[in-house]
Amino acid sequence: MIKRLIYIFATLIVVGGVLAWWCYKYATVQYEYEAVRVNIGAALDANSIEKLLCDSLGQEYGTHVGTIWKLRGGNAARAHGSYLVKPGETAFKLAMRLRGGAQDPINVTVPNLRSTDRVIEAIASNFEFSADILRAAFNEMLAEKNIDQRYLPAFILPDTYQYYWTMKPEAFVASTYKQWENYWTETRRAKSAKLGLTPIEVSTLASIVEEESAKADERPIIARLYLNRLSKHMKLQADPTVKYAVGDPTLKRILNVHLTTPSPYNTYIIDGLPPSPLRVVDKQTLGAVLDAPEHNYLYMCAKEDFSGYHNFAKTNAEHAANARRYHAALNQRNIK
């Protein structure tokens, strides 16, 4: 009897050891491929999640993760989120992350684009929500704060931020507005007031400056040029506002027919600044306006070498000479 018990006990130890070894090997299988992000939507059930894991991470590894996750009481709603799986992560570790909803943050780059709609689309592509839902959330925020919807570009500051994929669009919009508030410190508001501009007007002028030149080093000069014109009550006569009024930002040559286009944004017709920003602008360009260096330039014209830089002038006669050289270069290249 004792021998039989010893035999049974030994057998159990062996079987238990084999089972433990198998569980260990099963749980410690490592992800072997390039890092990949797995987004688990709110509508997925347990079986769909396991299929997603297999499709995204490979059949064997995905099956191991899914099995362990289920055995450890995994909940589909809890697993909702975005997970960055890196080489070497064990099936057990990922399963436990899914079980606890320990998703990874995502880096969201808010781009500096001409079209606000395209900026919103680019932002939404990082999240679970759609561009239309995000757009509606922005409009709702503006309405609640009694802000003109045309001012929206001013409240979007290009940069790279960290969020979670499951973030609600209302929370993203609130965060965006908070970033705008944080940017406009008392110091910056004081600089804006000294220029005789509101923060929105600074954004509006910065949008013109940014459209005028892709050269960051000359944007402060351009900003002061327009501030000089504003202080003298001269029309800005900024070509980007004409392109905006016409609805064609790709225009290479501004003609008289364009200059006379009736629009509140055409600064060859209106006095002062247009009613709202032409585009989303970089914080560096806002700074170029707020810290624009003093000079006496009132006119600018693209350089005839098509380098992207400009010739600046203090008098209309100097400007006319610069313009003649530039138009001659346009004619020589047959640019209409």
C-alpha positions as CSV (number, residue, x, y, z in Angstrom):
1,M,0.0,0.0,0.0
2,I,2.8,2.4,0.9
3,K,4.7,1.6,-2.3
4,R,1.5,2.3,-4.3
5,L,1.1,5.7,-2.5
6,I,4.7,6.5,-3.2
7,Y,4.2,5.6,-6.8
8,I,1.1,7.8,-7.1
9,F,2.8,10.6,-5.3
10,A,5.8,10.4,-7.6
11,T,3.6,10.2,-10.7
12,L,1.8,13.4,-9.6
13,I,5.1,15.2,-9.0
14,V,6.2,14.2,-12.5
15,V,2.9,15.2,-14.1
16,G,2.8,18.4,-12.1
17,G,6.4,19.2,-13.1
18,V,5.7,18.5,-16.7
19,L,2.5,20.7,-16.6
20,A,4.4,23.5,-14.8
21,W,7.2,23.3,-17.4
22,W,4.6,23.4,-20.2
23,C,2.8,26.4,-18.6
24,Y,6.1,28.2,-18.2
25,K,7.1,27.6,-21.8
26,Y,3.6,28.6,-23.0
27,A,3.6,31.8,-20.9
28,T,7.2,32.8,-21.7
29,V,6.9,32.6,-25.5
30,Q,8.3,35.9,-26.7
31,Y,7.2,38.2,-29.5
32,E,9.9,37.9,-32.2
33,Y,9.0,40.5,-34.9
34,E,9.2,44.3,-35.3
35,A,7.3,46.4,-32.8
36,V,3.7,46.7,-33.7
37,R,0.7,48.5,-32.2
38,V,-2.5,46.6,-31.7
39,N,-5.7,48.7,-31.4
40,I,-8.5,46.9,-29.6
41,G,-11.8,48.6,-30.4
42,A,-14.6,49.0,-27.9
43,A,-17.0,46.8,-29.9
44,L,-14.8,43.7,-30.0
45,D,-15.7,40.6,-28.0
46,A,-13.2,38.1,-26.5
47,N,-13.0,35.9,-29.6
48,S,-12.6,38.9,-31.9
49,I,-9.8,40.1,-29.7
50,E,-8.0,36.8,-29.9
51,K,-8.3,36.8,-33.6
52,L,-6.9,40.3,-33.8
53,L,-4.0,39.2,-31.7
54,C,-3.2,36.3,-34.0
55,D,-3.6,38.5,-37.1
56,S,-1.4,41.2,-35.7
57,L,1.2,39.2,-33.8
58,G,1.4,35.9,-35.5
59,Q,-0.7,32.8,-34.9
60,E,1.4,31.1,-32.2
61,Y,2.2,34.1,-30.1
62,G,-1.3,35.5,-30.5
63,T,-2.9,32.3,-29.5
64,H,-0.7,32.1,-26.4
65,V,-1.6,35.6,-25.4
66,G,-5.3,35.1,-26.0
67,T,-5.4,31.8,-24.1
68,I,-3.6,33.2,-21.0
69,W,-5.7,36.3,-21.1
70,K,-8.9,34.3,-21.1
71,L,-7.7,31.9,-18.4
72,R,-6.8,34.8,-16.2
73,G,-10.3,36.3,-16.4
74,G,-9.7,38.7,-19.3
75,N,-12.5,41.1,-20.0
76,A,-13.1,42.5,-23.4
77,A,-14.2,45.9,-22.2
78,R,-11.2,46.2,-19.9
79,A,-8.8,45.3,-22.8
80,H,-10.2,48.2,-24.9
81,G,-7.2,50.3,-25.9
82,S,-4.0,50.6,-27.9
83,Y,-1.0,48.4,-27.0
84,L,2.6,48.7,-28.4
85,V,4.1,45.2,-28.5
86,K,7.9,45.2,-28.7
87,P,10.2,42.3,-29.5
88,G,11.0,40.2,-26.5
89,E,7.7,40.8,-24.7
90,T,6.4,37.5,-23.3
91,A,2.9,36.2,-23.9
92,F,2.2,36.3,-20.2
93,K,3.2,40.0,-19.8
94,L,1.1,41.1,-22.7
95,A,-1.9,39.0,-21.5
96,M,-1.6,40.7,-18.1
97,R,-1.5,44.1,-19.7
98,L,-4.6,43.3,-21.6
99,R,-6.3,42.1,-18.4
100,G,-5.5,45.3,-16.6
101,G,-6.1,47.6,-19.6
102,A,-2.6,48.9,-19.3
103,Q,-2.5,50.4,-22.8
104,D,0.4,52.5,-24.2
105,P,0.1,56.2,-25.0
106,I,0.4,57.4,-28.6
107,N,2.5,60.3,-29.9
108,V,0.1,62.5,-31.9
109,T,1.7,65.1,-34.1
110,V,-0.6,68.0,-34.8
111,P,0.6,69.1,-38.3
112,N,1.1,72.6,-39.6
113,L,-1.1,72.5,-42.7
114,R,-2.9,75.1,-44.7
115,S,-6.3,73.5,-44.5
116,T,-7.9,73.2,-41.0
117,D,-10.0,70.3,-42.3
118,R,-6.9,68.4,-43.3
119,V,-5.3,69.1,-39.8
120,I,-8.4,67.6,-38.2
121,E,-8.3,64.6,-40.5
122,A,-4.6,64.1,-39.6
123,I,-5.3,64.3,-35.9
124,A,-8.3,61.9,-36.0
125,S,-6.3,59.3,-37.9
126,N,-4.4,58.7,-34.7
127,F,-7.5,58.0,-32.6
128,E,-10.6,55.8,-32.4
129,F,-12.9,58.6,-33.3
130,S,-13.5,60.0,-36.8
131,A,-12.6,63.4,-38.3
132,D,-16.3,64.3,-38.5
133,I,-16.8,63.6,-34.8
134,L,-13.7,65.6,-33.9
135,R,-14.8,68.5,-36.1
136,A,-18.2,68.5,-34.4
137,A,-16.5,68.5,-30.9
138,F,-14.4,71.5,-31.9
139,N,-17.5,73.4,-33.2
140,E,-19.4,72.5,-30.0
141,M,-16.5,73.9,-27.9
142,L,-16.4,77.1,-29.9
143,A,-20.2,77.5,-29.6
144,E,-20.1,77.0,-25.8
145,K,-17.4,79.6,-25.4
146,N,-19.1,82.0,-27.9
147,I,-16.1,82.0,-30.2
148,D,-16.4,82.6,-33.9
149,Q,-15.9,79.3,-35.8
150,R,-13.5,81.1,-38.2
151,Y,-11.1,81.5,-35.3
152,L,-10.6,77.7,-34.9
153,P,-7.1,77.7,-36.7
154,A,-5.8,80.0,-33.9
155,F,-6.6,77.4,-31.2
156,I,-4.7,74.5,-32.8
157,L,-1.0,74.7,-32.0
158,P,1.2,72.3,-34.1
159,D,3.4,70.1,-32.0
160,T,3.8,66.5,-30.8
161,Y,1.7,65.5,-27.8
162,Q,1.0,62.2,-25.9
163,Y,-2.5,60.9,-25.6
164,Y,-4.3,57.6,-25.4
165,W,-6.0,56.1,-28.4
166,T,-9.3,55.7,-26.5
167,M,-9.4,59.4,-25.7
168,K,-12.8,61.0,-26.2
169,P,-13.0,63.8,-28.8
170,E,-14.4,66.2,-26.2
171,A,-11.3,65.6,-24.0
172,F,-9.0,66.1,-26.9
173,V,-10.6,69.4,-27.7
174,A,-10.5,70.5,-24.1
175,S,-6.8,69.6,-24.0
176,T,-6.2,71.6,-27.2
177,Y,-7.9,74.7,-25.8
178,K,-5.8,74.3,-22.6
179,Q,-2.6,74.2,-24.6
180,W,-3.7,77.4,-26.3
181,E,-4.4,79.0,-22.8
182,N,-1.0,77.8,-21.6
183,Y,0.8,79.3,-24.6
184,W,-0.8,82.7,-24.1
185,T,1.0,83.5,-20.9
186,E,0.8,87.0,-19.3
187,T,4.1,87.8,-20.9
188,R,2.9,86.9,-24.4
189,R,-0.4,88.7,-23.9
190,A,1.5,91.8,-22.8
191,K,3.6,91.6,-26.0
192,S,0.5,91.2,-28.0
193,A,-1.2,94.2,-26.3
194,K,1.9,96.3,-26.9
195,L,1.6,95.6,-30.7
196,G,-2.1,96.6,-30.5
197,L,-3.2,93.1,-31.3
198,T,-5.4,90.4,-29.6
199,P,-4.1,86.8,-29.5
200,I,-6.4,86.0,-32.4
201,E,-5.1,88.9,-34.4
202,V,-1.5,87.7,-33.7
203,S,-2.5,84.3,-35.1
204,T,-4.1,86.0,-38.1
205,L,-1.0,88.1,-38.9
206,A,1.2,85.0,-38.3
207,S,-0.8,83.0,-40.8
208,I,-0.1,85.7,-43.4
209,V,3.6,85.7,-42.5
210,E,3.8,81.9,-42.7
211,E,2.1,81.9,-46.1
212,E,4.5,84.6,-47.4
213,S,7.7,82.7,-46.7
214,A,8.8,79.1,-46.0
215,K,12.1,80.6,-44.7
216,A,11.8,80.8,-40.9
217,D,14.8,83.2,-40.7
218,E,13.0,85.9,-42.6
219,R,9.6,85.6,-41.0
220,P,10.4,88.0,-38.2
221,I,11.4,90.6,-40.8
222,I,8.1,90.1,-42.7
223,A,6.1,90.3,-39.5
224,R,7.6,93.7,-38.6
225,L,7.0,94.9,-42.1
226,Y,3.3,94.2,-41.8
227,L,3.3,95.7,-38.3
228,N,4.9,98.8,-39.8
229,R,2.1,99.0,-42.4
230,L,-0.6,98.6,-39.8
231,S,0.9,101.3,-37.6
232,K,0.9,103.7,-40.6
233,H,-2.7,102.7,-41.5
234,M,-1.5,101.3,-44.9
235,K,-3.3,98.4,-46.5
236,L,-1.3,95.2,-45.9
237,Q,-1.5,94.2,-49.6
238,A,-0.5,90.7,-48.7
239,D,-0.6,88.3,-51.6
240,P,-1.5,85.2,-49.5
241,T,-4.8,87.0,-48.6
242,V,-5.5,87.3,-52.3
243,K,-4.9,83.7,-52.9
244,Y,-7.2,82.9,-49.9
245,A,-9.9,85.2,-51.3
246,V,-9.6,83.6,-54.7
247,G,-9.6,80.1,-53.2
248,D,-6.4,79.1,-55.0
249,P,-3.3,78.9,-52.7
250,T,-1.2,77.5,-55.6
251,L,-1.3,80.8,-57.6
252,K,2.2,81.6,-58.8
253,R,1.4,85.0,-60.3
254,I,-1.0,87.5,-58.8
255,L,-2.8,89.5,-61.6
256,N,-5.0,92.6,-61.4
257,V,-8.1,90.4,-61.7
258,H,-7.0,88.6,-58.5
259,L,-6.2,91.9,-56.7
260,T,-9.7,93.2,-57.2
261,T,-11.5,90.0,-56.0
262,P,-14.2,91.2,-53.5
263,S,-13.6,89.5,-50.2
264,P,-13.2,90.5,-46.5
265,Y,-9.9,88.6,-46.7
266,N,-8.4,90.5,-49.6
267,T,-6.0,93.0,-48.0
268,Y,-5.6,94.9,-51.3
269,I,-9.2,96.0,-50.7
270,I,-9.8,96.0,-47.0
271,D,-8.1,98.0,-44.3
272,G,-6.2,96.2,-41.6
273,L,-6.1,92.5,-40.9
274,P,-8.5,89.9,-42.4
275,P,-11.2,88.7,-40.0
276,S,-9.5,85.4,-39.1
277,P,-6.4,83.3,-39.6
278,L,-5.8,81.9,-43.1
279,R,-4.4,78.7,-41.6
280,V,-3.0,76.8,-38.6
281,V,0.4,78.3,-37.8
282,D,3.5,77.2,-35.9
283,K,4.3,78.5,-32.4
284,Q,7.6,79.8,-33.9
285,T,5.7,82.0,-36.3
286,L,3.6,83.4,-33.5
287,G,6.9,84.2,-31.8
288,A,8.1,85.9,-35.0
289,V,5.2,88.3,-34.7
290,L,5.4,88.9,-30.9
291,D,9.2,89.4,-31.1
292,A,9.5,91.0,-34.5
293,P,12.8,93.1,-34.7
294,E,12.5,96.8,-35.4
295,H,13.2,98.0,-38.9
296,N,11.7,100.5,-41.4
297,Y,10.7,98.2,-44.3
298,L,7.3,98.7,-45.8
299,Y,7.5,96.6,-49.0
300,M,8.6,93.2,-50.0
301,C,8.9,91.3,-53.2
302,A,10.0,87.7,-54.0
303,K,13.6,87.6,-55.1
304,E,14.2,87.1,-58.8
305,D,16.4,84.1,-58.2
306,F,13.4,82.1,-57.0
307,S,15.2,81.1,-53.8
308,G,12.1,81.6,-51.7
309,Y,13.6,84.7,-50.0
310,H,12.4,88.3,-50.5
311,N,13.8,91.7,-51.3
312,F,12.7,94.3,-48.8
313,A,12.3,98.0,-49.4
314,K,11.6,101.2,-47.4
315,T,10.2,103.2,-50.3
316,N,7.8,102.6,-53.1
317,A,10.5,103.4,-55.7
318,E,12.8,100.7,-54.3
319,H,10.0,98.3,-54.2
320,A,9.0,99.1,-57.9
321,A,12.6,98.3,-59.0
322,N,12.5,95.0,-57.1
323,A,9.1,94.1,-58.6
324,R,10.4,94.8,-62.1
325,R,13.2,92.4,-61.7
326,Y,10.9,89.7,-60.3
327,H,8.3,90.1,-63.1
328,A,11.1,90.0,-65.7
329,A,12.2,86.7,-64.2
330,L,8.6,85.4,-64.3
331,N,8.3,86.4,-68.0
332,Q,11.7,84.8,-68.8
333,R,10.4,81.5,-67.3
334,N,7.0,81.9,-68.9
335,I,5.2,81.7,-65.6
336,K,1.7,83.0,-66.1
